[in-house]
């Protein structure tokens, strides 16, 4: 398992719909993430969050699930690849730690390495300077969704940027998980929302403060929070059934994941 991150993951290539290991520097086309014994239902959790993001209109990496013997896994299609005459070719991307000249250990805004990690103000500053205005809205939607899902691992290395001769764009979303259903998982978000670290306690005052810090219109941000929240609620049931229909099938924790997402109370008064 050779890729960085808290979860085990393996770069693989699909050859005639079969999973293979790329050798001698060959590009991978997918990332395989096996189930996690410490986080029951991790495959279905991430699948649900990724499907939900796509169903509400966010640009999200394509995923499916699979089963090998008694193990299940998530299979994520790499968005930083394109088809070439001799096979898949790599596309250049940077995560927001790289873009902001921060070491990987500083990926959380508050960390233990003595270097302040990227804040949302920093990240929106990069988007505003280098990307089209539509990517400001895309990043805002992603931040809102992560709060609604209690994705406490939405750190700066889980947001990325695609770079090409045609310009700079925000990369599709990946590594989306809802952390509230597991015990012993911090409920602190990876970045402050208007000075509030606990996602469940983010209220209208925090969203307004966040908007001002990131040079966004506070009233428009509050309307966007409400809009994304309604879309999430409306898409949850269909997203759940889509995950159940994937090759890995259902999991006894899936209903709990859905329940916890539904239970998030967005206070905009």
N, C-alpha and C positions, 0 to 999 in steps of 0.2 A: 504494500500500500504506500505509494510513493509521493502522493500530492500533499501539499501543506493543508493544515486545518485541524479543527478539533475532532472531526469525524474521520474514520478511515475512508479512503477513496482511492480508486485505481483508474488511470487512463487506459482506455481500451479503444479498439476499432471494430466496427461492424463490417464483416466480410460475408456477403451473401446472407445477410440477416443473422449471422453467427458472431458471437463475441470472440475477439481475438486480442492478443497482446502485441502492440506495435514494437518492433525490434529495431536496433541500430539507428535510432534517431528518427524513425518514421513518425509522422504526426498521428496522434490519436484523434478520434472523431466523437467520442463520448466519454463521460465520466461515470463510473460505476460506484455506487455508495451502498455497501451492504447494511443490513439491519444492525442496530446497535443494542447490545445486551443491557447497557446502562439506561437506554431510553426506549422503553417498550413502544412499538408502533412507529418508530422513527421514519420508516419508509412511507407508510400511509400518511403520516403527519406532513412530511415535506411534499409529498405528491398532492395532498389536499391544498396546501398553501400555494403551490405553483399553479395548479389548475384554477384555483380561485382567482389568483392574480390575472391569469390570462382571460378568464371569463368576464372580468369586469373591465377589460380593455387595456391592461398594462402590457407592455412589451416584455415578454417572459421567455426564457429558454424552454425548448420542448422537452418533455419528459414522458417516461412510462415507467412501469414497475415490472419486475420479473421474479421468478422463483427458480432456485437451483437446489434440489433436494429439500432439506428442511429450512433452508435459508431463503430470505427474500432480499431484494435489492431495488434501489432506484437507479434508473438509467437516464442520464442527462445528456442531451445532444449539445455539443460544443458550438456556440455561436461564433467563436473566433477561428472558424475554419471555412474554407470555400472549396468547391470542387475544381480540380485542376486536371490537365491532360494526363498527368502521370499519377493522379491520386489526390487526396486532400492536401491543401496548402494552408499554412498558418496565416492568420491575420493578427495585426498588432493591437494589443490592448494594454491598458494600465489601470490598476485599481487606484482608489483615491489616496491611499497612503503613498504610493509612488508619485502620483501627480502633485501631492503636497509636500514631497521630500521628507516623509516620515518613515521610520523603520517599521517593519512588520509588527514588532512587539508593542508599538504605540497605536494599534488599530482601533482601540477603544478611546473615547474622549478622556475618560478617567481610567488610569491604569497604574501599574506598580513599577514602571521603568524610569520614572522621573522626567518623562517627556510628554507634554500634553498632546493627546491624540487629536485627530481632525474633528472639529465641531460641524454641525450642520451649516453654520454661517460660513465656515471655510469651504465646504463642499458646494454650497450654492454660489459662492464667489467664483469657483472654478468654472461652473456651468455658465454663469452669466458672462464671464470673460471670453470663453472659447466656443460656446455652443449656441445653437439657435434657441429662441425663446420657448419653443415647444418642449425643449428638454428641461426647462425650469419647471413646467407643469408636470412632466413625467417624473422628475425627482420628487416633487411635492406629493404626487399621488403615491409614490413608493414609500415615502416617510409616513404618510397617513396610514397606509395599509399595514406597515410594520407595527405601528402603535395598536391598531385594531386587532392584530393577530397576536400581540405580545411577543413579537419576534425580538427577543433580547440579544440576539447575535447579529443584528444588522449593522455590523461595524464597518469601518471605512474600506476594508479589503473585500467586503461583500457588495460593494458598489464599484462598477468599473466604467471605463471610457474606451471607446473604439477610435483608433487613429488610422487615417488613410489619406491618400492623395486628394480625396474629395472633401476632407475636413475632419472635424472631431464631433462625435456623437456619444450620447449616453448609451451604454451597453444594455442588453436585455437583463432583466432581473434573474437572480439565481440564489440558491442557499436560503430559501424562505422557510421558516419553521415557526410554529406556535408553541411557545415555551411554558405556558401557564398550566398545562395539564400534568406536568411532571413535578414530583417532589424534589426538594433540594436544588432547584434551579432558580438563580437570581431573577427577580422581577425588574431589576434596573435595566433601562434601555442603554444601548451602546453610545448614544449621544443624548444630551439634554434636549428637551422640548420646552423652550422658554424657561429654562432654569429648573425644570422638573425631570428627575431621572426615572421615577416610577410611572410606567406607562398607564397604569390604571388610574392614576391621580391627575393625569393631564386634563386640564379644563380650558374653558374659553380664554381665561386670562393667560394661560401658558401658550396657547396657540397664537394669541395676539402678540405676545412678547417674541415668540419664535418668528412670526412674520416680520416684525420690525427689525429684528436682528439680521434676517436674511434678505431685507429690502423687498419684501412682498407686501401686498395690500392686505391688511388684517381682515377686513370684511370679506374679501374674496377667498381668503384662506379658510375662514369659518364656513363659508358656503361650500367650499370644496370638501372639507371634512365631513359635512353632513351628506353631501352627494356620494362620496366614496363609501361611507358607512351604509347608506341605503342600498348601494349596489352590492356590497358584500353580503348583506342580509338576504337580498333577493337571489343571489347566485349560490349560496351555501348548499342548498339541497341538491341542486343539479351537479355541483362540483363533487359532492360526496358520492353520488351514484356513479359518476365518471371514474372516481378512484376505485370504487368497489368492482367496477367492470374491467379494471386493468389486470394483467396476468398474475400479480401477487395477491389479488383478491382483498377481502375485507380483513379487519383486525378488531379485536375487542375494544381497543382504545379509540377507534375512529369516532364513534359517537361522542365520546368525552371531548375529543379535540373540537368537534363541531359545537358542542354545548358551551365550551369555554370561550370560543370566538363569539358566539351569540350573546354571551353574558357580559361582554365588554360594554360598559355604559359610558357613552360619550356625552359629557356634560358641557353644553355650549351656552349655558345661561350665565 
